[in-house]
Amino acid sequence: MKNITFSTVGKKLRLERILGKDNKAVVFAFDHAFEHGPSDIPINRIDPKDVVKIAVKNGFDALMTTRGTARATYKIWENKIPLILKITSKTTLRPKEQQLLQSPIGTAEDAIALGADAVAVTVYWGSPYEDIMIKNFLTISEKCDRYGIPILMLAYPRGPNISDRHDPEIVRYAARAGAELGADLIKTHYTGSTETFKEVVRATPIPVLMSGGPRKDNPTDFLKVVRSVMDAGAAGLVVGRNIFQSPNPEEISKAIISIVHENKSVKEASKFLS
């Protein structure tokens, strides 16, 4: 047991609660009302409790949300689903020239106080504010390492010199940079094919989760993307809008989870859809 610290044990146990026995996870993302505004949320689900209920009811492996939503909904998720606390973000209300900066909106101490199993931090690789976000990440990482809290990095290539944020080589670079900086999990963009996303996974020595992105009109199209990233060796995905904006969130949830955890084909998973 030499060199095994208390925080090492804590981080390992928390990661296992999120990734489970098969080392895979489908994380329910719900930070959109802060970052994009409440217009991202269907009016019949504008109460955050109604959205969090979807995550808990349908067997997601973790819930990623902000500290205010976590506090407002804790009676729904407590002891039922691991919490990943999103502690950096931005609003679309800030000036255009500052849209490429993520700011602190929570702390590692907030995560401990709320009983979270991990924190989530965004870095826009290629942004003019990349240096600020790196420094913020390192400050957060120092505390999380001390307390045994894993960090999910949202490693997004985004900046004036990046014409295509889904470019395989650029996404691969961003994911690897996140791993090099000390993240424990990576969330990043889909690169358009199994072959190219396989290269992202291969270059990243920690579990890679795909970002679900905007809702697709045809849910089967989204299932094809999920199948693709799993075939590429990904550890799963972080998904929000393709669930809570769906008219049938329970159906699409079951379909996605069946692909990730049961290795179902798109055809088999589509049987959950009406």
C-alpha positions in Angstrom: 0.0 0.0 0.0 3.1 2.2 -0.3 2.3 5.7 -1.8 -1.4 5.1 -1.7 -2.8 8.3 -0.2 -6.3 9.0 1.2 -7.0 11.3 -1.7 -5.9 8.6 -4.2 -8.4 6.2 -2.7 -11.2 8.8 -2.7 -10.6 9.7 -6.4 -10.6 6.0 -7.4 -13.9 5.3 -5.5 -15.6 8.3 -6.9 -14.6 7.5 -10.5 -15.8 3.9 -10.0 -19.2 5.2 -8.9 -19.5 7.2 -12.1 -18.0 4.7 -14.6 -19.2 1.5 -12.9 -18.0 -2.0 -13.4 -17.8 -1.8 -17.2 -15.8 1.5 -17.1 -18.4 3.2 -19.1 -20.9 6.0 -18.4 -23.8 7.9 -19.8 -23.8 11.3 -18.0 -26.9 13.5 -18.0 -25.9 17.1 -18.7 -28.0 19.9 -17.3 -26.1 23.1 -17.2 -27.8 24.6 -20.2 -30.0 27.2 -18.5 -26.9 29.0 -17.3 -24.8 28.7 -20.3 -27.4 29.0 -23.1 -30.4 30.5 -21.2 -33.8 29.1 -20.2 -34.9 29.1 -23.8 -32.9 25.8 -24.2 -35.4 24.2 -21.8 -38.9 23.1 -23.1 -41.5 25.2 -21.4 -43.2 22.1 -20.0 -39.9 21.3 -18.2 -38.8 24.7 -17.2 -38.8 23.6 -13.5 -35.4 22.0 -13.0 -37.0 19.3 -10.9 -38.8 18.0 -13.9 -35.6 17.6 -15.9 -33.6 16.1 -13.0 -36.3 13.5 -12.6 -35.6 12.3 -16.1 -32.0 11.6 -15.2 -32.8 9.7 -12.0 -35.8 7.8 -13.4 -34.0 6.5 -16.5 -30.8 5.1 -15.0 -28.1 7.6 -16.0 -24.7 7.0 -14.5 -24.3 10.6 -13.2 -25.9 14.0 -13.3 -23.8 17.0 -14.3 -25.3 20.3 -13.2 -24.6 23.6 -11.4 -24.6 24.2 -7.7 -27.9 26.1 -7.6 -29.7 23.4 -9.5 -28.0 20.7 -7.4 -29.2 22.4 -4.2 -32.8 23.0 -5.6 -33.2 19.4 -6.7 -31.2 17.4 -4.1 -34.3 15.6 -2.7 -34.7 14.0 -6.2 -31.1 12.9 -6.9 -29.7 12.3 -3.4 -28.3 8.7 -2.9 -29.8 7.8 -6.3 -27.3 9.1 -8.9 -23.7 10.5 -8.6 -23.4 14.3 -8.9 -20.8 16.0 -11.1 -20.7 19.6 -10.2 -20.1 22.0 -13.1 -17.9 24.7 -11.7 -17.0 26.8 -14.7 -19.3 28.4 -17.3 -20.3 31.6 -19.0 -23.5 33.3 -20.2 -24.4 34.3 -23.7 -25.2 37.7 -22.3 -21.6 38.7 -21.9 -19.9 40.7 -24.7 -19.1 38.8 -27.9 -15.4 39.2 -27.5 -15.6 37.4 -24.1 -17.6 34.4 -25.2 -14.4 32.4 -25.5 -13.8 32.6 -21.7 -15.2 30.3 -19.1 -15.3 31.7 -15.6 -15.5 30.0 -12.2 -19.1 29.5 -11.0 -18.3 27.1 -8.1 -15.5 25.5 -6.2 -14.1 22.1 -5.1 -15.4 23.0 -1.6 -18.9 23.4 -3.1 -18.6 19.9 -4.5 -17.6 18.5 -1.2 -20.4 20.3 0.6 -23.0 19.0 -1.9 -21.7 15.4 -1.8 -20.6 15.4 -5.4 -18.5 12.7 -6.9 -16.7 14.9 -9.4 -16.4 18.4 -10.8 -16.6 19.5 -14.4 -14.4 22.2 -15.9 -14.4 23.6 -19.4 -11.2 24.7 -21.3 -11.6 26.3 -24.7 -8.3 25.2 -26.4 -7.3 27.7 -28.9 -9.1 30.6 -27.2 -7.4 33.9 -26.7 -8.3 33.3 -23.0 -6.7 29.8 -23.0 -4.1 30.9 -20.5 -6.7 32.1 -18.0 -8.6 28.9 -18.2 -5.5 26.8 -17.8 -4.6 28.7 -14.6 -8.2 28.3 -13.3 -8.0 24.6 -14.1 -4.7 24.2 -12.2 -6.1 26.0 -9.1 -9.1 23.7 -9.2 -7.0 20.6 -9.8 -4.7 21.3 -6.8 -7.7 21.3 -4.5 -9.4 18.3 -6.1 -6.2 16.3 -5.9 -6.0 17.1 -2.2 -9.6 16.1 -1.6 -9.8 13.1 -3.9 -12.3 14.6 -6.4 -12.0 13.6 -10.1 -12.2 16.3 -12.8 -14.2 15.9 -16.0 -12.7 18.4 -18.5 -14.9 19.6 -21.3 -12.0 19.9 -23.7 -13.4 22.0 -26.5 -11.4 23.5 -29.4 -12.7 27.0 -29.9 -11.1 30.2 -31.1 -10.4 32.6 -33.9 -7.9 30.2 -35.6 -10.2 27.2 -35.4 -12.4 27.0 -38.4 -13.9 23.6 -37.6 -14.2 22.5 -34.0 -15.0 19.0 -35.1 -11.8 18.6 -37.1 -10.3 15.2 -36.0 -6.7 16.5 -35.6 -7.9 19.5 -33.6 -10.2 17.5 -31.4 -7.4 15.0 -30.8 -5.1 17.8 -29.8 -7.6 19.3 -27.4 -8.4 15.9 -25.7 -4.7 15.1 -25.3 -4.0 18.6 -23.9 -6.7 18.0 -21.3 -5.1 14.7 -20.3 -1.7 16.3 -20.2 -3.0 19.0 -17.9 -4.3 16.4 -15.4 -7.9 15.8 -16.1 -9.4 12.4 -15.1 -12.1 12.3 -17.8 -12.5 14.1 -21.1 -15.6 15.3 -22.8 -15.1 16.4 -26.4 -16.7 16.8 -29.8 -17.6 13.9 -32.2 -15.3 14.0 -35.2 -17.7 12.6 -37.8 -16.6 9.0 -38.0 -15.6 5.9 -36.0 -12.2 5.9 -37.6 -11.4 9.5 -36.7 -12.8 9.3 -33.2 -10.8 6.2 -32.6 -7.7 8.3 -33.1 -9.0 10.8 -30.5 -9.4 7.9 -28.0 -6.1 6.4 -28.9 -4.2 9.6 -28.3 -5.9 10.2 -24.9 -4.7 8.1 -22.0 -7.8 8.7 -19.9 -11.5 7.8 -20.6 -13.1 9.9 -23.4 -16.8 10.8 -23.4 -18.5 12.3 -26.4 -20.3 15.6 -26.1 -24.0 15.1 -27.1 -24.4 18.5 -28.6 -27.6 20.0 -30.1 -30.6 17.8 -30.4 -31.0 15.9 -33.7 -34.4 15.9 -35.3 -34.2 12.2 -36.0 -33.3 10.2 -32.8 -32.0 7.3 -34.8 -29.3 9.6 -36.3 -28.1 10.3 -32.8 -28.1 6.6 -31.9 -25.8 6.1 -34.9 -23.4 8.6 -33.5 -23.5 6.9 -30.1 -22.8 3.5 -31.7 -19.9 5.1 -33.7 -18.1 6.5 -30.7 -18.5 3.3 -28.7 -17.1 1.4 -31.6 -14.2 3.8 -31.5 -13.4 2.8 -27.9 -15.0 5.8 -26.1 -16.1 5.4 -22.5 -19.6 6.8 -23.2 -21.1 10.2 -23.6 -22.4 13.3 -21.8 -25.8 14.1 -23.2 -28.5 16.7 -22.3 -30.5 18.4 -25.1 -31.0 15.1 -27.0 -32.8 13.9 -23.9 -34.6 16.8 -22.2 -35.6 18.5 -25.5 -37.1 15.2 -26.8 -40.8 14.6 -26.7 -40.0 11.1 -25.5 -37.0 11.4 -23.2 -37.6 7.9 -21.6 -37.4 6.2 -24.9 -34.2 7.8 -26.2 -32.6 7.4 -22.7 -33.2 3.7 -22.8 -31.9 3.4 -26.3 -28.7 5.3 -25.6 -28.0 3.4 -22.4 -28.6 0.1 -24.1 -25.9 0.9 -26.7 -23.3 2.0 -24.1 -23.9 -0.6 -21.4 -25.4 -3.5 -23.3 -23.5 -3.1 -26.6 -26.7 -3.0 -28.6 -26.8 -2.2 -32.3 -28.6 0.8 -33.6 -31.3 -1.5 -34.9 -31.7 -3.2 -31.5 -31.7 0.1 -29.6 -34.2 1.7 -32.0 -36.8 -0.8 -30.7 -37.1 1.5 -27.7 -38.3 4.3 -29.9 -42.0 4.7 -30.9 
